[in-house]
Amino acid sequence: MKYKIVGEPLPTVLCDLEPGEVMISENGGRSWVKGDITTETKGGGAGKMFGRMMSGESLFLSHYTAVTHAQIAFSSSFPGSIRAVELASGQSIICQKTAFLAATEGVELSTFIQRKLGAGFFGGEGFIMQKVTGPGTAFIELDGYSVEYDLADGEKLVCDTGVVSMMDETCKLEIEKVKGLKNKVLGGEGFFDTVVYGPGKVTVQTMTAGGLAATLIPFLPQGK
């Protein structure tokens, strides 16, 4: 499978497939197809379907198989970028539950539950995130501009809630209270910070859909 990512800040990944090659996505995830491709919807077993339901994703995955040489496109749903991640067999990344866009056949999706309840209730990344496991190439959708850090063992990155979009499975995500009542009430950063500890790579994003919506609400007409 050959691919290219075009069109930022509203990007699309164009995947060129040889006959027999397969791509997967959330149900109905593809944007367009050029050539002969068959589509099959699969659940992947009750356990995996339940996990996807708990993470808020589609219960089913679409499998796209090229009959002839063909091209299939998967587009971002929000201004930002698409990142291609090459995963070895058994290698995993953890990402926000809406970040997975598409992948080659062989990549598996499962749920990742934060070990500490606080990370889910207060962290903004959600109690349930998505685990993407190789082998294969996964395409991850990132909101806004993204910055990547390679954290050493024990090194930490302190973030606003919601901006952690993707991290290696070796990283640990926790929630820490902002110190000082004045900082909490007047500082504008909220009561909690999302803290990622290394070792591993972590990707943060400058914009979230929720953050953009909150910014626009004061400017929208209010119903009487």
N, C-alpha and C positions, 0 to 999 in steps of 0.2 A: 504494500500500500504506500503510495506517494501522496503527499499532502502539501498544501500551502495555505497560510492564514492571511487574509486580505481584509481591507475595509475598516480598520480602526478609525474612530472610536465605536463603531457598530460592526464588529468583525464577523466574518464567516470563515469557517475552515472548509476548503474544497479538497475532498478525498478522491483520488484516482484509484479505482479498483480494477484488478485483473479478474478474469472469470473464476468464480469460486470463492473469492475473498468476501469476508463478512464484516460488517460494522454493526454495533449495537448503540442504542440510545434509549432515553426515557420514551415512553409511548408517544408516538407522533412527533418525535424530536427533529426529524429532518426538514430542511427548508425546500429543497428541490433536488431533482435527479435528472441527469443527462445520460441516456443509454438505458439498457435493459437491466433492471434490478427488481428482484422479488422481495416482498415484505412479509414477515411472519411475526406474529405477536406471541410471546412466551412468558410464562410466569416464573419458571425456574424453581418450583417447589414451594410448599406451604410455608416453610421457615423463612425463606428469602422474601416471599411475598409479604409476610407479616412484618418483617423488618422494614421493608420499604414503606408499608402503610404507616408504621410507627414514626418513620422519619419524615412523613408528609409527602413522599414521592409517589409516583405512579406505581400501581401494583404490578404492572406488566412492563416488559422491555420489548422494543421493536428490534428485530434482526433483519438487516438488509444484505441480501446476497447478490453479487454481480453475476449475471448470466453471460454477458459479454463485457468487453472493456467499457467501463462506465464511470461517471463522476457523481458523487453525492455531496450535498452541502448541508452543514449544520451551523446555524447562526446564533449569535449572542442575543439575549433578550433584554439587555441593558447596556448602556454605554460603558465601555471598558476594553478588555482584551481577552484573548483566548490563549491559553498556555498548553503546549504539548508536553506531556510527561511520559518518559520512557520508563517502564517498570519491568524489572526482572521477575522471574518466577518467585512468587511468595512475597515480593516487595510491595509495600503498601504506603499510601498517603492518606491523610485525614483532611477532609475539606468540608466546607459548609454544605448543608443538604441540598442547596439549589445550584451548587457549583458544577456538578458533573454535566457535561454536554454530550459526549459520545466517546466511543472507544473501539478498538479492534477486538475481534473475537478472541476470547481467552481471558479478557479482563473481567473480574467479578466485582459486584457491588454488594456491600453489606452495611449494617449499621454500626456506629461506634458510639457507645454511651459513656459520657464523662464519669469518671470514678467518684467525683465529689458532686453532690447535688447542687452546691452553690455555683459551680461552673455552668450548670444548665439554667438555673433560675435567674442568675444575675449577670452572666457573662456576655449575653448578647449573641454568642455563637450558637446557642441552643443546647439543650440537654442532650439531644441526639444529633450527631453529625454523621457524615457519610465516609465509609472506608472503601477505598478503591485499590484493588489488589491485582498485580500482574500474574502472568506475563502479557505484555502488549503495550500499546500506546493509548493513553487516555487524554482527552481534551477537556480542560478545565476552564470554566468561565469565571473571570475575575471582574469585579465592578470597579469602575474608575481606573486610576493608575495604580500599578502594583509595584511593590518593592520587596526584594528577597534578602533575607539575612541567613547566614550560616552560623548557628550558635554553637559554641564550644560546650563541653560537658559542664552543666551547672550554670552556664551563662543565661541571663534572663532578658526578655524583651517585654516591657510594660506598655500595654496598648489600651486605647479606648475600647469600649464594648462594641462588638460587631465588625471590627476591622481585620481580625484574623481570618483569612480566607482559606489557607492551606498550610499544612505542616507535615513533616515526616512523622512516621509512627513512633520514632524514638523520642520525639518531643513530648513534654508534659504540659498540659494547660491547667492553670489554677486561677482562682479568684481571690484578690486581696482587697481588703477595705482601704479606702483612702484615709490617711491619717489626719486627724485634726478636724473638729467640728466646723471651723471657719472654712477650711478647704472644701469640705463636703457641701456646705450650704452656699458659699459665695464663689467657689473656685470654678464652677461651670463644668467640671469634669465628671460629675456624678459621685455616687457613694462607693463605687467599686471599680477596680481596674482588672483587666484581663492580662494575666502574666503567663508567658510561654517560657519554659526552661529547656535548654539544650541537653543533649546534643542533637543536632539536626537542622535542616533547613525549614524556615517558616516564611510564608508570604503574607504580607499585609496589603490591604487595599484602601485607597484614599476616599472611596465613596461607597455607600450602601444604599440599596433601594429604600430602606426604612429611613435612613438619614436624609435622603433627598425629599422623601414625602413629608417629613417633619419640617423641613425648610420651606416647602412650598405652601403648607397649610395656611399660614397667616395671610397669604396673598390670594387665596381662593375665595370666591363669593360664599358668604355664609347664608344658609337658609334661615328663614324667619319662622 
